């Protein structure tokens, strides 16, 4: 390798070291995907290249360790398009009803990341863009990573279970944004709700379910007392009209902090889809 090439590689690595998951660039080109093309003269039909020029920018979703690794080992980085959404859509995202979108604190107003579309770019192209820091601190990095994990790692609950928890979903979504609501205070004191099946999800006989409400730390909860949180949430759970083989276990609601749970409790339970019961947290700039 000649000195000029070596210096170029070192420059690329130095610029790569500045990038991390959640960083983005504006006005850096079109988003490329493939769609159905017209039938060719040979009679073949194949996906044709399509360019989306309506995007605002591109955000990095690859893990930071892969981004900064030398291109000879990991050559490409995954990015998602940044798009403008209207006020109604923004409200849905903030309520957790649109998990395909994610927030970045430094993004322009009304601009979000569309997780449903991804594209690979070379690291040489990435470092040619004007980088903007998407997450200002470690907590924002964690929230963005969780949003990615939620979208790409969502568990496919059985249809009968999804239909069963519709009433619970509606109750929580309707009260979550209301500051004066006791139920709203209770669910805003919950970090995550998980479902623990006491049999296989595919069991056709009986599948009793326990809900695990993972609480925020005491300093971040609107309701400190666990009994008060249970008092508000339990009626919505006990009123569920179960379908199929699903039912409420005798221990139907377990309140705990992350520190209270065992690894088995967490790994053997399943986060309820963000479309239903979890909530996005928009970064405060």
N, C-alpha and C positions, 0 to 999 in steps of 0.2 A: 504494500500500500504506500503510495507516495505521500509526501508531506501535505500537499494540498488537500487530498482526500481525507487524511487523518484529521486535519484542522476542521474540515467540514463536518465530519462525524462528531468531533468534540463540541462544535457549535450547536449541532442538532441536539446532542445529549444535554447540553447546558440549558437550552430552551425548553426541552421536554421536562426537565426537573422543575420548571415553574408551573406546569400544568397539574391539575388534579380533577378528580371526579366532580362534576357540577360546574366547572369553568365553561365559559361559552365565548363565542365570537359573533358579532353582528355583521350583516352585509358581507358574508364570506362566500357567497355563491348559492347555487340552487340545490335542492334536495333531489336525489336521483332514485327512481324506483322503476320497476317493470310492470307493464300492464298488457292487456291484450292488444296485439297489433293487427293491422290489416293483412289479409291473405296475400302472400307474395305471388309473383308471376309463376313460380314453380308449384303453387298450390299449397304451400306450407303456411302454417300459422303459428307464430311464436310470440312470446312476450316481448314487447318492444320497450325501449328506453323512454322514460317520461321524466321531464324536469318540472319540479314544482318551484316556481319563482316567487310564490306568494309568501314564503316563509320569512321571518325576521332575522333568524340566525340559527346556529347549531350549537347544541350543548353536549358536552362529553358525559357519557354514562359508563364508560369502562372504569374498572377499579383503578385507583391511583397507582397501585403497585404495577399494574400492567401498562399504564400510560407512560411511566418513567423508565420502564425497562428498555434496554437497547433494541433498536429496530431489527437487528439481526436475529433476535429471539422472538419478539412480538412486534410484527411490522405494522399492524393496523390498530386503530382506535374506533370504538363504536360511538356514534353520535345520534342524537334525536333532534328533530326540527323544533324551533321555537315559533309559536304562532300567537296571533292576537285573538282573544275571545271577548265576547260581549259581556255586559254586566250580569245578565241572567246566568250565563255559563259560569262566570266567576263565582257567583253565589253557590252554585252546585258544587264547584270544586272545593270551596271553603267548607262546605257541609260534608265533604267526603263522598259525594254522589257521582263523582267522575274520576275514578282512580287512574284513568289513562293519562291524566295531566298532573304535572308537578310544578312546584314553585321554586324560583330562585330569587333571593332577596335583591340582587343587583339588576335583575331584568327590568326592562322598561315597563311602564304601567300597562296593565291588561295583557301582558305577554307571559305565556306559560310554556312548559316543555311538554311535547306530545310524545308520551312513551310508546304509543301504539305503532310508531314508525321508526325504524332504525336504519342507519347507513354506515358502512365502513369507509374510513379515510386513512390514507397513509400518514405516518408520523411526520414525514417530510412536509406534507401539505398542512398538517395541524400546526406545526411551529411557524408556518408562514402567516398564520392568522394573527390578528390583534387580540390577544387573550384578555378576558375580563373575569375577575374572580366572582364565581357564582355564590359561594357559601362563605360568609364572613368569619365564621368560627366553627369550632368542632361540633357544637350542638346542631348547627344548621347542616353541616356535612352529614351528621347522623340522621337527621330528619329526611334529607334528600335520599340517602341510601335506603332508608326504611320505605320511602315512597316507591323506589325502584323495586325493592324486594316484594312489596305488597302487590305491585302490578304484575311482575314477572313470576312470582311464586304463589299466586292465589290458588287455594285449594278448591277443587270442583265439588262442592257439596251436592248430594243427591237432590233432585228436583223436589221431592216430597218434603225434605227438610227446609229447603229454601221457601217453599210455599207456607210451611208451618210458621216461620218466624217473621212473616210479613207484618203482622200486627205489632210485634216488638220493634221492628225496624221503623214503622210509621210513628210509633209513640216516641221513640228516642229522637228521630230526626225532627219531629215537630217541636219538641221541648228543648233540644240541645242549645239553640241560639237564644233562648229567652232567659234573660238574667233573673227575672222575678220568679221563675218556675223552680220549685223544689226538685222536681225530677231533672230539670236542666242542670241544676247545681250538682246533683248526684252523678249524672253521666259525664259532666265536665271534670269530675274528680276521678274518673276512670281512664286509665291509659289505654287499655285494650280489653276487648271481650273475646274469650276463646270458648270453643265448644269441645267438651270431652265426652266422646261416645263410650259407653260401657259395653259395647259389642262392635263388631265390624260395621262400617258404614253400609256395606252391601248385604248385611244380614237381613233376610226376608222375614225373620220371626219377630224379634223385638230389639229395639235399639234405644235404651234409656240414655238420656243426655244430661250432663251437668254443665252449667255455664260457669266459667271462671272469669270474674271481673278483676282485672289486674289494676290496682289502685295507683294513682300518682303518689309521689312522696308527700308526707304530711304538709310540708311547706308549700306545695303546689295545688293542694286540694281546696275546693270551695267548701266542702263538707268534711270535717275532720273525723267525726264519729262514724265508725263502720256500721253501727246499728242503724243510724239515720240513712246512710246510703242504701243499705239493704231494704229499709222500710219503703224507700221511693222506687227502687228497681224491681223488687220481688213481685208486686202485683202485676206488672207487665209481663213477667215471665210466667207466673202461675196462670195467667189468662190465655196463654197460647193454646190454640186449637190444633192439636197435632194431627198430622196426616201420615199415611203409610205405617211403617213399623216403628215410627219415632214416638217417644214419650218423655216426660220429665222424670228424671231420676229422683229418688227420695231425698237425696242431697242435691237439690236442683240448682242452687246458687252458692258458689264459693267465692268469698271476697279475700283477696290477698295482695300483698305487694310482691314485686319480683323477688325480693329477698326471702319471702315466706315460701315460695314455690320450690319444689325439688326439680331437678333436671327432667325426671320422668313426667311430672305434671305438665311441664311446658312442652316437651317433645311429643307427648302423646295426645295433646290437644291441638285444636286447629283455629287459627284466627278467623273470626267472622269477616266476610268480604267487606272491604271498605265501602262498596256500594250500599251495604246494609247497615253496618253498625259501628264502624270506626270513622274517625274524622281527620281530615287534613288539617295541618296547622300552618297557616300562612305566616311567612317570616315577617317580623316587624323590623323595618329598616330604621 
